Amino acid sequence: MSDGIYLGKTFKSGNSVALRLPKGLGVPEGTPVRIVREGRLAFRVEPVEAPRKTIDLTGIWGTQPGLKPLSTEDRLFEERALDWEGKRLKRD
């Protein structure tokens, strides 16, 4: 529809009442949203910022006694010429 106005109809989904959002609104599938009641039948739908994903290392931390963090010197590497044309490849 025009002017950002969309019509919808509620329907029953399990023990809830649901409202289908038209694809034209541009809400990606699976987007977590917060629904704020502003009146008797007035609601505001806003996206919820997903928390940053982190890797939990508590289960493996300390299990590799020989594994140590790299020093700054070990993180450096020497530049080398790359064979972008494949001239150094061994071919039949």
C-alpha positions, -999 to +999 in steps of 0.1 A: +000+000+000+011+036-002+021+061+025+035+033+047+000+021+057-006-016+056-037-035+064-036-068+083-059-092+101-052-110+133-055-148+135-052-174+162-019-192+166-019-217+194-031-198+225-020-165+211-034-139+187-010-132+159-006-104+133+012-112+101+036-084+090+036-077+052+068-083+034+066-047+021+076-035+056+111-050+051+113-068+084+137-098+079+125-132+089+136-142+124+142-106+136+137-103+174+113-075+182+099-057+212+062-049+213+052-019+233+016-012+242+007+024+237-030+022+240-059-003+241-053-015+206-022+006+197+012-010+197+047-001+186+070-028+172+107-021+175+138-043+168+157-057+197+195-054+194+209-088+196+237-093+222+272-097+207+281-133+204+312-144+223+331-176+225+330-194+258+365-207+265+359-217+301+356-254+292+390-255+274+410-228+292+440-244+308+436-278+292+465-273+268+495-267+291+520-261+262+497-236+245+508-201+252+497-167+237+518-155+208+543-128+215+543-096+194+574-108+176+558-141+167+528-124+152+549-107+125+556-125+093+579-120+064+564-107+031+568-131+002+561-130-035+528-147-043+524-167-075+491-152-087+496-165-123+504-201-112+538-202-129+554-221-100+527-249-100+540-283-111+519-294-141+520-323-164 
